[in-house]
Amino acid sequence: DVPSRIFQNDRLVHFPLSPVDLLRKIGAVSFVRAAGQVGWARIWERGIPENFEEFALRTYGREIASRFLLNYSEKLWGVPCDRLAVAISGQRMRQLTLWTFLMETVLSRFVEQKHFEGAFYYPDTGIGAIMEALADGCGRENIRLSSEVTRIVHNDERINAIGINGSQEMPVDAVISTLPLTDLLARLEPLPPREILDEAGRLRYRSLLVVMLMLDTPFVLQNVATVYFPGREFPFTRISEPKNRSNLMAPPHQTSLMAEIPCQPGDDIHRLPDAELAQLVASHLVRAGLIKNGMVIDQFVVRMENAYPILETGSEASARALRAWLSRLSNLRLAGRTAEFKYTWIHDAMESANLAVEALCGS
């Protein structure tokens, strides 16, 4: 296990939240107010929340929701929380109830509360090792890089061919698409009906800038996997130190930090050159007291378009309608976060791919 933390008021708070740690970090007055709000929300709030803000306030109370959830979620998705779907909430704070507040606070010396989701395996040479192994299993000679899908030719019942790079056309027996759902529909020939394209126009994706800083220090976070930054003063939503997951991720006397900055194509931060992005991240980490000036010895930036589907209220219904329309293509399966327009983790994506393969092999 490598724990995560939340950077709140210059302190690292346990995540998922632990009542005893909250008591130490936010003080007795705020803690009592938070506990009362959690109890009130769980006991008296009724009805189905219509958006993520309502869900957060009803589930955790205003003290905790405001400190740890609402600002962070708005930074991540780029949408006010009253326009975000409840589906973004996930499972990681579900155990934070009035009972856990009381049990862990009063009996913390005798009762060990289970807040973390359990252990996970991490490849010695990083998460990319999983993709390398998958490439080997598929046969690297069968994988084509630098190949943009520009056409998807169908006959309303199945996909017959795929156009590559605007020139080459390849016949296909079956297709598993990880393209963004909106891009898939836009590349179909013939195009879907106007009402389907209009439905697709309601869906949006969030881009991500991943800024990697190589540092001349043995470690920064010291056995902490990820630190989340809900504060609006930070441009990034979280940082992680890969060396804390595997010693092979950096030399013995050096380390690295990876910062994630959500954005939209064309906005101010998206337009910044890589060097300025790295300097921006480093300056905020210095002000936060996590690194010192002069520690950065190298940097690079990875720009990821369509990294997250933006789950606004109403988007789930639109995505379901689009997936239902695509189901008429018998040899097409969707796999992964962007294709299915769902907020999922890597193990969900791999399970989705397995199910897609099984379905096509059995069809």
PEGI-V38069 format. One record per residue. N is the residue number from 1. RES is the residue in one letter. PSI is psi in degrees with one decimal (NA if undefined). NEAR is the number of other ideal C-beta (glycine too) atoms within 10 Angstrom. Layout:
n=N res=RES psi=PSI near=NEAR
n=N res=RES psi=PSI near=NEAR
This chain:
n=1 res=D psi=132.6 near=9
n=2 res=V psi=113.3 near=17
n=3 res=P psi=165.6 near=16
n=4 res=S psi=162.2 near=19
n=5 res=R psi=162.5 near=18
n=6 res=I psi=129.8 near=23
n=7 res=F psi=108.0 near=19
n=8 res=Q psi=116.0 near=18
n=9 res=N psi=47.4 near=10
n=10 res=D psi=19.5 near=9
n=11 res=R psi=153.8 near=12
n=12 res=L psi=114.1 near=18
n=13 res=V psi=139.8 near=22
n=14 res=H psi=141.0 near=18
n=15 res=F psi=128.9 near=21
n=16 res=P psi=156.0 near=18
n=17 res=L psi=138.5 near=22
n=18 res=S psi=125.9 near=21
n=19 res=P psi=-43.8 near=25
n=20 res=V psi=-42.7 near=17
n=21 res=D psi=-39.1 near=18
n=22 res=L psi=-43.0 near=25
n=23 res=L psi=-42.0 near=19
n=24 res=R psi=-37.2 near=14
n=25 res=K psi=-32.5 near=19
n=26 res=I psi=-5.3 near=19
n=27 res=G psi=159.2 near=12
n=28 res=A psi=-41.3 near=9
n=29 res=V psi=-50.4 near=8
n=30 res=S psi=-36.3 near=15
n=31 res=F psi=-45.9 near=19
n=32 res=V psi=-41.8 near=13
n=33 res=R psi=-42.8 near=16
n=34 res=A psi=-44.2 near=24
n=35 res=A psi=-43.2 near=21
n=36 res=G psi=-39.6 near=14
n=37 res=Q psi=-38.6 near=18
n=38 res=V psi=-45.9 near=23
n=39 res=G psi=-44.9 near=16
n=40 res=W psi=-44.5 near=13
n=41 res=A psi=-41.3 near=20
n=42 res=R psi=-31.5 near=16
n=43 res=I psi=-42.4 near=9
n=44 res=W psi=-25.8 near=8
n=45 res=E psi=128.8 near=14
n=46 res=R psi=166.2 near=6
n=47 res=G psi=167.2 near=7
n=48 res=I psi=123.1 near=8
n=49 res=P psi=142.3 near=15
n=50 res=E psi=-15.3 near=12
n=51 res=N psi=174.5 near=17
n=52 res=F psi=-35.5 near=28
n=53 res=E psi=-45.9 near=20
n=54 res=E psi=-42.8 near=16
n=55 res=F psi=-47.6 near=22
n=56 res=A psi=-43.9 near=26
n=57 res=L psi=-40.1 near=20
n=58 res=R psi=-31.6 near=18
n=59 res=T psi=-40.5 near=21
n=60 res=Y psi=-7.0 near=25
n=61 res=G psi=160.6 near=23
n=62 res=R psi=-36.7 near=14
n=63 res=E psi=-50.2 near=19
n=64 res=I psi=-43.0 near=25
n=65 res=A psi=-43.4 near=24
n=66 res=S psi=-39.6 near=14
n=67 res=R psi=-41.8 near=23
n=68 res=F psi=-19.6 near=22
n=69 res=L psi=-49.6 near=23
n=70 res=L psi=-50.9 near=22
n=71 res=N psi=-43.1 near=17
n=72 res=Y psi=-46.6 near=19
n=73 res=S psi=-38.6 near=22
n=74 res=E psi=-38.0 near=19
n=75 res=K psi=-43.8 near=20
n=76 res=L psi=-46.1 near=20
n=77 res=W psi=-18.7 near=24
n=78 res=G psi=23.1 near=17
n=79 res=V psi=138.9 near=19
n=80 res=P psi=143.7 near=14
n=81 res=C psi=-23.5 near=21
n=82 res=D psi=-2.1 near=13
n=83 res=R psi=2.3 near=17
n=84 res=L psi=144.9 near=26
n=85 res=A psi=153.0 near=21
n=86 res=V psi=-24.4 near=18
n=87 res=A psi=-18.2 near=15
n=88 res=I psi=-7.6 near=22
n=89 res=S psi=-32.3 near=20
n=90 res=G psi=-159.9 near=9
n=91 res=Q psi=-4.2 near=8
n=92 res=R psi=-16.0 near=14
n=93 res=M psi=13.7 near=17
n=94 res=R psi=-28.7 near=11
n=95 res=Q psi=-0.5 near=15
n=96 res=L psi=91.2 near=24
n=97 res=T psi=171.4 near=16
n=98 res=L psi=-35.7 near=18
n=99 res=W psi=-43.3 near=12
n=100 res=T psi=-33.9 near=19
n=101 res=F psi=-49.4 near=22
n=102 res=L psi=-47.3 near=13
n=103 res=M psi=-47.0 near=15
n=104 res=E psi=-34.2 near=19
n=105 res=T psi=-45.6 near=15
n=106 res=V psi=-37.3 near=12
n=107 res=L psi=27.5 near=12
n=108 res=S psi=-26.5 near=15
n=109 res=R psi=-17.4 near=7
n=110 res=F psi=-22.6 near=7
n=111 res=V psi=125.5 near=10
n=112 res=E psi=111.9 near=9
n=113 res=Q psi=139.5 near=16
n=114 res=K psi=97.9 near=9
n=115 res=H psi=-23.0 near=20
n=116 res=F psi=160.4 near=16
n=117 res=E psi=-0.5 near=10
n=118 res=G psi=-180.0 near=6
n=119 res=A psi=159.0 near=8
n=120 res=F psi=156.6 near=10
n=121 res=Y psi=142.9 near=6
n=122 res=Y psi=128.4 near=17
n=123 res=P psi=144.3 near=16
n=124 res=D psi=-36.6 near=10
n=125 res=T psi=20.5 near=11
n=126 res=G psi=167.5 near=15
n=127 res=I psi=-24.1 near=12
n=128 res=G psi=-20.6 near=9
n=129 res=A psi=-30.5 near=13
n=130 res=I psi=-43.3 near=14
n=131 res=M psi=-36.4 near=11
n=132 res=E psi=-41.5 near=13
n=133 res=A psi=-39.3 near=11
n=134 res=L psi=-39.6 near=12
n=135 res=A psi=-41.6 near=12
n=136 res=D psi=-41.0 near=9
n=137 res=G psi=-32.6 near=8
n=138 res=C psi=-17.7 near=10
n=139 res=G psi=106.9 near=8
n=140 res=R psi=-26.2 near=10
n=141 res=E psi=-15.2 near=6
n=142 res=N psi=-1.8 near=7
n=143 res=I psi=127.3 near=10
n=144 res=R psi=121.0 near=10
n=145 res=L psi=169.6 near=5
n=146 res=S psi=42.4 near=6
n=147 res=S psi=99.2 near=12
n=148 res=E psi=130.7 near=9
n=149 res=V psi=115.7 near=16
n=150 res=T psi=-18.7 near=15
n=151 res=R psi=144.4 near=14
n=152 res=I psi=101.7 near=23
n=153 res=V psi=128.4 near=17
n=154 res=H psi=171.0 near=19
n=155 res=N psi=27.0 near=9
n=156 res=D psi=-9.6 near=8
n=157 res=E psi=-31.4 near=10
n=158 res=R psi=162.1 near=15
n=159 res=I psi=130.7 near=20
n=160 res=N psi=-30.6 near=16
n=161 res=A psi=157.2 near=15
n=162 res=I psi=130.1 near=19
n=163 res=G psi=133.0 near=17
n=164 res=I psi=130.1 near=16
n=165 res=N psi=27.4 near=11
n=166 res=G psi=6.8 near=8
n=167 res=S psi=-54.8 near=7
n=168 res=Q psi=142.9 near=12
n=169 res=E psi=131.4 near=13
n=170 res=M psi=125.4 near=12
n=171 res=P psi=148.9 near=9
n=172 res=V psi=150.1 near=15
n=173 res=D psi=-36.3 near=9
n=174 res=A psi=153.9 near=16
n=175 res=V psi=130.4 near=22
n=176 res=I psi=117.2 near=17
n=177 res=S psi=130.3 near=24
n=178 res=T psi=8.8 near=16
n=179 res=L psi=151.1 near=18
n=180 res=P psi=138.8 near=21
n=181 res=L psi=-39.7 near=24
n=182 res=T psi=-38.6 near=22
n=183 res=D psi=-40.0 near=16
n=184 res=L psi=-48.1 near=22
n=185 res=L psi=-38.8 near=21
n=186 res=A psi=-21.5 near=15
n=187 res=R psi=-3.5 near=18
n=188 res=L psi=139.3 near=18
n=189 res=E psi=115.0 near=12
n=190 res=P psi=159.7 near=9
n=191 res=L psi=154.4 near=11
n=192 res=P psi=168.8 near=19
n=193 res=P psi=158.9 near=10
n=194 res=R psi=-38.8 near=8
n=195 res=E psi=-31.0 near=10
n=196 res=I psi=-43.0 near=17
n=197 res=L psi=-36.1 near=15
n=198 res=D psi=-39.6 near=11
n=199 res=E psi=-41.8 near=20
n=200 res=A psi=-31.7 near=22
n=201 res=G psi=-12.2 near=12
n=202 res=R psi=-9.4 near=15
n=203 res=L psi=140.9 near=20
n=204 res=R psi=156.0 near=18
n=205 res=Y psi=154.8 near=20
n=206 res=R psi=134.5 near=20
n=207 res=S psi=166.5 near=20
n=208 res=L psi=133.4 near=19
n=209 res=L psi=121.7 near=22
n=210 res=V psi=113.1 near=16
n=211 res=V psi=118.0 near=23
n=212 res=M psi=126.3 near=16
n=213 res=L psi=124.1 near=23
n=214 res=M psi=132.5 near=17
n=215 res=L psi=141.2 near=24
n=216 res=D psi=66.9 near=15
n=217 res=T psi=148.3 near=13
n=218 res=P psi=-34.6 near=13
n=219 res=F psi=164.9 near=15
n=220 res=V psi=-53.7 near=20
n=221 res=L psi=-19.7 near=21
n=222 res=Q psi=84.0 near=9
n=223 res=N psi=30.3 near=10
n=224 res=V psi=126.4 near=18
n=225 res=A psi=-51.1 near=18
n=226 res=T psi=141.8 near=19
n=227 res=V psi=125.2 near=23
n=228 res=Y psi=143.1 near=24
n=229 res=F psi=91.4 near=22
n=230 res=P psi=-20.7 near=22
n=231 res=G psi=136.2 near=17
n=232 res=R psi=-18.3 near=10
n=233 res=E psi=-15.0 near=8
n=234 res=F psi=133.9 near=20
n=235 res=P psi=-22.3 near=21
n=236 res=F psi=155.0 near=24
n=237 res=T psi=-29.8 near=19
n=238 res=R psi=157.9 near=22
n=239 res=I psi=154.9 near=25
n=240 res=S psi=156.6 near=20
n=241 res=E psi=96.8 near=24
n=242 res=P psi=-30.2 near=18
n=243 res=K psi=-24.9 near=21
n=244 res=N psi=-12.2 near=21
n=245 res=R psi=-26.5 near=19
n=246 res=S psi=129.2 near=16
n=247 res=N psi=-19.0 near=10
n=248 res=L psi=-2.8 near=12
n=249 res=M psi=-3.7 near=17
n=250 res=A psi=157.2 near=19
n=251 res=P psi=160.8 near=13
n=252 res=P psi=-38.1 near=8
n=253 res=H psi=13.6 near=9
n=254 res=Q psi=167.3 near=16
n=255 res=T psi=-175.1 near=24
n=256 res=S psi=155.1 near=20
n=257 res=L psi=140.5 near=26
n=258 res=M psi=120.4 near=17
n=259 res=A psi=139.6 near=26
n=260 res=E psi=125.1 near=22
n=261 res=I psi=105.6 near=23
n=262 res=P psi=148.7 near=21
n=263 res=C psi=177.0 near=19
n=264 res=Q psi=142.9 near=14
n=265 res=P psi=128.5 near=12
n=266 res=G psi=-8.8 near=8
n=267 res=D psi=175.7 near=11
n=268 res=D psi=-45.5 near=8
n=269 res=I psi=-31.4 near=16
n=270 res=H psi=-30.2 near=17
n=271 res=R psi=-10.4 near=10
n=272 res=L psi=138.9 near=18
n=273 res=P psi=158.0 near=9
n=274 res=D psi=-43.7 near=14
n=275 res=A psi=-38.9 near=10
n=276 res=E psi=-35.2 near=12
n=277 res=L psi=-44.9 near=23
n=278 res=A psi=-42.0 near=21
n=279 res=Q psi=-38.1 near=16
n=280 res=L psi=-47.8 near=17
n=281 res=V psi=-46.9 near=27
n=282 res=A psi=-41.6 near=21
n=283 res=S psi=-37.9 near=13
n=284 res=H psi=-36.0 near=19
n=285 res=L psi=-34.0 near=22
n=286 res=V psi=-46.6 near=15
n=287 res=R psi=-29.9 near=12
n=288 res=A psi=-8.9 near=16
n=289 res=G psi=14.7 near=9
n=290 res=L psi=-32.0 near=17
n=291 res=I psi=171.8 near=22
n=292 res=K psi=157.2 near=12
n=293 res=N psi=139.3 near=8
n=294 res=G psi=-5.5 near=10
n=295 res=M psi=-30.4 near=19
n=296 res=V psi=122.3 near=20
n=297 res=I psi=-13.0 near=12
n=298 res=D psi=164.1 near=12
n=299 res=Q psi=157.2 near=19
n=300 res=F psi=162.7 near=12
n=301 res=V psi=135.2 near=18
n=302 res=V psi=126.8 near=12
n=303 res=R psi=119.4 near=15
n=304 res=M psi=112.6 near=13
n=305 res=E psi=150.8 near=12
n=306 res=N psi=43.6 near=18
n=307 res=A psi=-37.9 near=17
n=308 res=Y psi=135.0 near=19
n=309 res=P psi=133.5 near=27
n=310 res=I psi=107.6 near=21
n=311 res=L psi=79.4 near=25
n=312 res=E psi=160.7 near=20
n=313 res=T psi=131.2 near=16
n=314 res=G psi=-19.1 near=12
n=315 res=S psi=-31.7 near=19
n=316 res=E psi=-39.8 near=16
n=317 res=A psi=-40.9 near=12
n=318 res=S psi=-44.6 near=18
n=319 res=A psi=-40.1 near=21
n=320 res=R psi=-41.5 near=12
n=321 res=A psi=-39.1 near=15
n=322 res=L psi=-42.2 near=23
n=323 res=R psi=-37.3 near=15
n=324 res=A psi=-40.8 near=10
n=325 res=W psi=-40.0 near=16
n=326 res=L psi=-20.6 near=20
n=327 res=S psi=-13.8 near=11
n=328 res=R psi=-21.0 near=11
n=329 res=L psi=100.7 near=18
n=330 res=S psi=-24.7 near=12
n=331 res=N psi=21.5 near=16
n=332 res=L psi=134.0 near=21
n=333 res=R psi=146.2 near=22
n=334 res=L psi=143.6 near=23
n=335 res=A psi=133.8 near=19
n=336 res=G psi=169.1 near=21
n=337 res=R psi=-49.4 near=21
n=338 res=T psi=-34.8 near=24
n=339 res=A psi=-41.5 near=24
n=340 res=E psi=-9.8 near=20
n=341 res=F psi=56.2 near=24
n=342 res=K psi=149.2 near=19
n=343 res=Y psi=99.1 near=17
n=344 res=T psi=166.1 near=15
n=345 res=W psi=176.7 near=10
n=346 res=I psi=-37.0 near=11
n=347 res=H psi=-30.8 near=9
n=348 res=D psi=-41.5 near=14
n=349 res=A psi=-40.3 near=18
n=350 res=M psi=-37.4 near=15
n=351 res=E psi=-40.6 near=13
n=352 res=S psi=-42.5 near=21
n=353 res=A psi=-41.9 near=18
n=354 res=N psi=-44.2 near=11
n=355 res=L psi=-37.3 near=12
n=356 res=A psi=-43.0 near=22
n=357 res=V psi=-45.1 near=14
n=358 res=E psi=-40.3 near=11
n=359 res=A psi=-42.0 near=12
n=360 res=L psi=-36.9 near=16
n=361 res=C psi=-27.0 near=8
n=362 res=G psi=-6.7 near=6
n=363 res=S psi=NA near=9
